[in-house]
Amino acid sequence: MNFDWLKRYMPRGLYQRAALILVLPIVTLQIVVSVVFIQRHFEDVTLQMTRALSLDLRFLLSEVETSDDQLEATVRIARLSDPLQLRVDLPAADFPGVDRRAFYDLSGRVVIEVLRQRLPGVIAIDLERNQRLVNLWLETKYGAMKVAVSRQRVSASNPHQFLVLMVFVGLVMTLVAYAFLRNQLRPIKRLARAAEAFGKGRVEPYKPSGATEVRAAGSAFLDMRARIERMIEQRTMMLSGVSHDLRTPLTRLKLALSMMEESPEREELARDVAEMERLLEEFLAYARDDAMDDLRETDPAALVRAVVEKAARAGGAVELGEVRGEGMAMMRPVAMSRALDNLLGNALRYGRRAVVSLFIAERALRIVVEDDGPGIAPELREEALKPFSRLDAARNQDRGSGVGLGLSIAQDIARRHGGTLQLRDSTRLGGLRAEIVLPR
């Protein structure tokens, strides 16, 4: 049986699911106990007590029926009413035409059934007018006789007290259990917040606490975070050394080339050296983008406008498109500027025009860069996001060849902000549409 439809109605939060797991069995148990108790215990008690009352009423009725006249019947009634705790009127002034009881009076149904089965000549039974009394009318040879008896004679007194006590105790125990459960779930939420923050490039203080399993998961997270931080630090240090080692011979090559006479061979060598230097700069930027700046409150609209204006001043055909929404967001402005510079560089390298748009929502923001170039085929987009991937067959090289790190750097920066980089077809310009989606 498929229960997927039920998932739409289930809570999604950890607290809400825990509360449901806690409350549902308690409520179910109380309902089952209440139904069984009322149906079995109270009905059985009511049945026995009503049968006992019916014996007294049968005895009273027989005394009335065997009397020689109404006066003798009245004397016998007066003699028996106090010992039997009955209030009797003979003849009765008026009586209802049908039995009456409140709709919620479950034990009253048993009282009426038993009295009608065990007493001859029952005219009507009224449990509704005064719920503390049982009023019934019996047919005698002297007319209708009204008998009033306390309701406690036929059913257990105050049955609602049991239900109220059970609900009250269940509610108190639920609150106590929820408070305890909340203390157990709080370390899990702290661990989730620390992991989410680290995924967005922030390091929040975290100390493992809670149950043994939660402490183990927290310790594993701290070890993983420390290893990742060491790897990033070691990568940055290694590439700093590589930068120093490679810049020295490149500088000597550039000096030697500057001392050579002008020739086609010298120009070709100069282009190769420039390409090597640009490759080194791109590689170092890709490896060290996490060390550019710290996360801080940034105005995304101002950042996008600044990047577009800088690209336009450099001679690029870049324009600012739609800007929808407003607000601040936590981001590394220098790193995000570099990601947009790379996307605009790719757009202008393979196209003639680029448009940048910004959409700010309550929980996310989206930066869109579109160009009028040849685009990237859907089956090659995943490959295009890999480092040093150059899709020369898919993108024209009229404006020069790239190193293959522009999209990779932009994707890495987006991921360090907890977001993604998505490549699609541009419906506006017909080329590539690159979207950076970041959480707020």
VOSE-475963 format. One record per residue (C-alpha): x, y, z. Coordinates in steps of 0.05 Angstrom, whole numbers, padded with zeros to 5 digits, always signed. Example, Ala and Ser with C-alpha at 12.3 -4.5 7.8 and 13.67 -1.06 7.14 Angstrom:
2
+00246-00090+00156;+00273-00021+00143;
This chain:
440
+00000+00000+00000;+00027+00068-00020;+00026+00121+00035;+00063+00176-00003;+00002+00221+00000;+00009+00222+00076;+00077+00255+00072;+00045+00321+00050;+00010+00327+00117;+00068+00306+00161;+00109+00360+00197;+00179+00372+00170;+00214+00401+00231;+00251+00357+00281;+00213+00386+00340;+00146+00377+00307;+00160+00305+00286;+00185+00289+00356;+00123+00320+00386;+00079+00280+00340;+00115+00215+00357;+00107+00232+00431;+00035+00258+00431;+00003+00209+00382;+00012+00146+00425;-00011+00182+00488;-00074+00209+00455;-00088+00141+00423;-00078+00105+00489;-00124+00154+00526;-00179+00147+00473;-00175+00071+00475;-00174+00068+00551;-00232+00118+00555;-00275+00080+00506;-00261+00012+00538;-00271+00039+00608;-00336+00074+00592;-00364+00017+00551;-00342-00040+00596;-00335-00014+00667;-00389+00040+00671;-00438+00002+00629;-00429-00061+00671;-00434-00022+00736;-00496+00015+00710;-00527-00051+00688;-00517-00083+00757;-00542-00022+00796;-00602-00014+00750;-00621-00087+00759;-00618-00078+00834;-00664-00017+00829;-00712-00056+00785;-00721-00107+00841;-00741-00052+00890;-00789-00023+00839;-00819-00091+00824;-00830-00101+00899;-00862-00031+00905;-00906-00044+00844;-00929-00111+00872;-00948-00078+00938;-00990-00027+00901;-01023-00079+00856;-01042-00124+00916;-01074-00068+00955;-01149-00070+00964;-01159+00003+00950;-01120+00066+00933;-01116+00087+01007;-01083+00022+01027;-01035+00030+00967;-01017+00100+00991;-01003+00074+01061;-00959+00018+01035;-00921+00068+00990;-00909+00114+01050;-00883+00055+01091;-00834+00033+01035;-00811+00098+01004;-00762+00117+01059;-00728+00049+01067;-00723+00042+00991;-00702+00115+00982;-00757+00128+00932;-00803+00187+00921;-00871+00163+00896;-00932+00201+00870;-00997+00163+00860;-01032+00182+00817;-00983+00221+00775;-01006+00288+00747;-00972+00287+00680;-00919+00247+00643;-00880+00252+00577;-00900+00212+00518;-00830+00185+00502;-00766+00168+00538;-00718+00225+00544;-00643+00229+00557;-00584+00275+00538;-00547+00254+00475;-00481+00248+00513;-00512+00207+00569;-00483+00139+00550;-00501+00103+00614;-00572+00130+00609;-00584+00086+00549;-00568+00025+00592;-00614+00050+00648;-00673+00058+00601;-00662-00010+00567;-00656-00048+00633;-00716-00015+00666;-00761-00028+00606;-00738-00101+00602;-00746-00117+00676;-00807-00075+00695;-00878-00086+00669;-00921-00027+00653;-00866+00025+00642;-00899+00086+00610;-00839+00133+00603;-00770+00147+00632;-00742+00217+00637;-00666+00227+00649;-00661+00295+00616;-00704+00344+00658;-00663+00333+00721;-00599+00294+00707;-00590+00279+00781;-00655+00240+00783;-00687+00181+00747;-00760+00197+00735;-00803+00140+00711;-00878+00128+00705;-00909+00060+00716;-00979+00037+00698;-01019+00012+00759;-01092-00005+00770;-01099+00062+00805;-01070+00102+00747;-01000+00124+00729;-00950+00123+00786;-00889+00168+00784;-00825+00144+00818;-00765+00190+00827;-00698+00160+00849;-00628+00188+00854;-00585+00177+00793;-00530+00150+00838;-00574+00089+00850;-00566+00067+00777;-00497+00091+00754;-00429+00105+00784;-00422+00175+00812;-00378+00227+00777;-00350+00184+00720;-00322+00246+00687;-00272+00254+00743;-00234+00194+00717;-00231+00223+00647;-00211+00292+00671;-00156+00263+00715;-00131+00219+00658;-00128+00278+00609;-00095+00323+00661;-00042+00272+00679;-00030+00257+00605;-00022+00331+00589;+00027+00341+00647;+00068+00280+00628;+00068+00302+00555;+00096+00371+00574;+00149+00339+00618;+00169+00290+00564;+00171+00346+00512;+00216+00388+00556;+00263+00328+00564;+00260+00313+00490;+00275+00386+00473;+00338+00382+00514;+00358+00320+00475;+00343+00352+00407;+00378+00419+00422;+00449+00390+00411;+00426+00361+00344;+00402+00430+00321;+00467+00462+00344;+00506+00410+00304;+00461+00424+00243;+00472+00499+00249;+00548+00490+00255;+00549+00444+00194;+00506+00492+00153;+00549+00551+00172;+00613+00513+00152;+00581+00496+00086;+00571+00570+00075;+00643+00587+00092;+00632+00608+00164;+00663+00575+00226;+00617+00577+00285;+00640+00555+00355;+00612+00486+00371;+00622+00439+00429;+00594+00367+00427;+00539+00355+00478;+00477+00312+00488;+00470+00237+00482;+00529+00192+00466;+00510+00184+00393;+00502+00259+00384;+00569+00272+00418;+00601+00221+00371;+00571+00256+00310;+00593+00324+00337;+00664+00300+00349;+00666+00270+00279;+00642+00336+00250;+00697+00375+00288;+00750+00326+00263;+00724+00333+00191;+00723+00409+00196;+00794+00410+00224;+00819+00365+00168;+00786+00408+00114;+00815+00471+00144;+00885+00440+00147;+00878+00417+00074;+00858+00487+00052;+00915+00518+00091;+00966+00469+00064;+00941+00480-00007;+00948+00555+00001;+01018+00549+00030;+01040+00501-00024;+01014+00545-00080;+01046+00606-00048;+01112+00569-00054;+01096+00549-00125;+01080+00621-00141;+01148+00644-00114;+01186+00589-00150;+01151+00600-00217;+01151+00676-00217;+01227+00678-00213;+01242+00640-00277;+01184+00676-00312;+01214+00743-00293;+01282+00721-00320;+01249+00699-00385;+01213+00765-00392;+01279+00802-00379;+01315+00760-00430;+01260+00772-00481;+01263+00847-00470;+01337+00845-00488;+01327+00807-00553;+01319+00840-00620;+01250+00846-00650;+01232+00784-00691;+01174+00738-00704;+01206+00686-00659;+01212+00736-00602;+01138+00756-00607;+01117+00683-00606;+01160+00670-00544;+01131+00732-00511;+01061+00707-00523;+01079+00640-00492;+01108+00673-00431;+01046+00717-00423;+01002+00655-00429;+01043+00620-00376;+01038+00680-00329;+00963+00685-00340;+00956+00610-00328;+00994+00616-00263;+00952+00676-00239;+00887+00640-00255;+00910+00577-00220;+00931+00614-00157;+00866+00653-00156;+00827+00588-00162;+00865+00556-00104;+00864+00617-00058;+00795+00647-00069;+00774+00625+00001;+00827+00670+00032;+00804+00733-00004;+00760+00763+00050;+00713+00748+00106;+00637+00740+00106;+00600+00804+00122;+00534+00839+00110;+00535+00862+00037;+00486+00898-00009;+00480+00851-00069;+00451+00906-00113;+00510+00953-00100;+00560+00897-00112;+00528+00877-00179;+00525+00950-00202;+00598+00960-00184;+00620+00899-00224;+00578+00919-00284;+00605+00991-00283;+00677+00965-00278;+00667+00919-00337;+00634+00975-00377;+00693+01022-00362;+00740+00969-00388;+00705+00972-00455;+00658+00913-00449;+00587+00916-00476;+00556+00901-00409;+00490+00928-00383;+00451+00921-00319;+00385+00885-00330;+00327+00875-00281;+00340+00886-00207;+00283+00859-00166;+00279+00860-00090;+00324+00891-00037;+00361+00874+00027;+00428+00852+00053;+00461+00784+00049;+00521+00750+00082;+00575+00741+00030;+00649+00752+00014;+00644+00814-00030;+00714+00808-00061;+00704+00734-00077;+00634+00746-00105;+00661+00804-00147;+00713+00757-00175;+00660+00705-00192;+00620+00757-00230;+00682+00782-00265;+00697+00712-00289;+00626+00702-00314;+00627+00769-00350;+00697+00753-00378;+00671+00688-00407;+00608+00722-00434;+00648+00776-00469;+00701+00727-00493;+00652+00685-00531;+00598+00737-00545;+00592+00811-00560;+00541+00832-00507;+00525+00813-00435;+00467+00830-00388;+00469+00821-00312;+00405+00815-00272;+00393+00808-00197;+00333+00777-00161;+00330+00781-00085;+00278+00738-00049;+00265+00728+00025;+00309+00667+00032;+00354+00668-00029;+00383+00713-00083;+00398+00699-00156;+00450+00733-00200;+00441+00720-00274;+00492+00733-00329;+00469+00725-00401;+00507+00732-00466;+00493+00728-00541;+00548+00677-00555;+00542+00606-00582;+00525+00578-00513;+00543+00509-00486;+00506+00445-00505;+00468+00414-00446;+00510+00351-00448;+00574+00391-00442;+00554+00438-00384;+00577+00392-00329;+00644+00384-00363;+00650+00460-00372;+00647+00469-00296;+00708+00425-00284;+00776+00460-00272;+00819+00470-00334;+00764+00447-00380;+00766+00483-00448;+00708+00468-00494;+00741+00496-00556;+00694+00458-00602;+00633+00487-00567;+00655+00559-00559;+00688+00602-00612;+00757+00630-00600;+00752+00695-00640;+00768+00734-00576;+00825+00689-00552;+00831+00624-00514;+00818+00618-00440;+00852+00577-00387;+00790+00538-00367;+00783+00563-00296;+00732+00619-00302;+00669+00577-00291;+00705+00532-00241;+00725+00591-00198;+00654+00620-00200;+00625+00552-00181;+00675+00543-00124;+00659+00613-00096;+00584+00599-00101;+00592+00533-00064;+00633+00566-00009;+00574+00612+00001;+00527+00552+00006;+00499+00563-00064;+00505+00536-00134;+00523+00557-00205;+00474+00535-00258;+00483+00538-00334;+00423+00545-00380;+00403+00573-00448;+00389+00648-00450;+00320+00664-00476;+00336+00738-00478;+00401+00739-00517;+00403+00669-00546;+00471+00650-00515;+00490+00623-00447;+00454+00639-00382;+00496+00630-00319;+00459+00635-00252;+00491+00641-00183;+00439+00622-00130;+00458+00639-00058;+00419+00629+00007;+00405+00689+00051;
